[in-house]
Amino acid sequence: MDEFILGIFENRPVLKGTTLYQLLVGRRTSSVLVYGCLADLLPFWGLFPRMSEAAYSQALDRLEADGRLKKDSTGFYHKTTAGSSLSTEKQEVLAALDNFRFNKSGELGWRLIRLAIQTASEYRRKKNFVPLETAPHYTEPVRELIRRLDISARKLLYDELSGFFSALPEPVADNLAACLTGHQINGKADYQTLSDGLLDSPWRELAPRSQRQQFMKLVAEQPTTICGRLYLSFAHLDANQSGLVTRRLFQEGVSMAEVMKQRRLKQGTINDHLIEWALADSEFPYRRFCEEDTLQVLRDLPGDPVVWRYSDTASEKAVDYRTFVLYQIAAKKKVTECF
């Protein structure tokens, strides 16, 4: 864990210790998620849901005692020149993670696609094969797929996989392909595909997840493919489910007051839903939910909006919190419509 934490600091030399812990265990509050966005930490959200705060604090204490991190009086940790660099393969693992988007959906989508590949490969070749999955949310979509495409599913899936794997780095494609099961082929376990440098914890868990998320990102970008349609069965699972209901109402043209009334939710909760929507959607309608008076104040402020603090700004100017945060997210994502 010490090495992983140092790896996060590699390109983010100053981080808030408590907020980083909340992000790694998957705390879903707007403050944690916005911090994750502005500090480029969202790909690591929820990677260690069972990590204790004591174990995390002990890791930080060890790194501080070794002189690789330094804690200041405000609770921020700074990477020192003594901090060691990760190997190239471990840097690649971290760089390819996208856990905020594919934490649940990516894992379940990969399992469903593996089952579809196995079933299509065995179809009309072997009747009594042992399926990789038996739960209905896996088996029913695959049964429907085979009923619809029959024997042609085999070649169609083969062609899709060839396209997806060709777009991935060769070692990633090779490892993923080695984990597939089909007619007269038993897929390897994840750890059997890893190099010696990735066999220690937490890398033996993170490396396969990182590879699967690279694959699922390509799949999600092609929703009309067989794999893409299978993934859509789970695509909603990484979103705030209550937030999805709020989003749907706004997309139907319902006003803020009416959404609050229908949902029986406070303004702050609706704001949280809007902030998470903005974090997840590249086409979020910023101007619809930003107050013009606050926008005018923010446009006149000096410096980079990404590093602003609401408490500092609000102490001097009358600014709306929702608009302030959406403005920061837009700045981070380089969305120009708010400016």
PyMOL commands that set and color helices and strands:
alter all, ss='L'
color gray80, all
select helices_A, chain A and resi 2-9+17-25+30-38+42-44+53-65+88-96+99-102+105-122+136-149+152-166+170-178+190-193+196-198+203-220+226-232+235-238+241-251+256-263+267-280+286-289+292-299+305-307+310-314+321-332
alter helices_A, ss='H'
color red, helices_A
select strands_A, chain A and resi 14-16+69-71+76-79
alter strands_A, ss='S'
color yellow, strands_A
deselect
rebuild
show_as cartoon
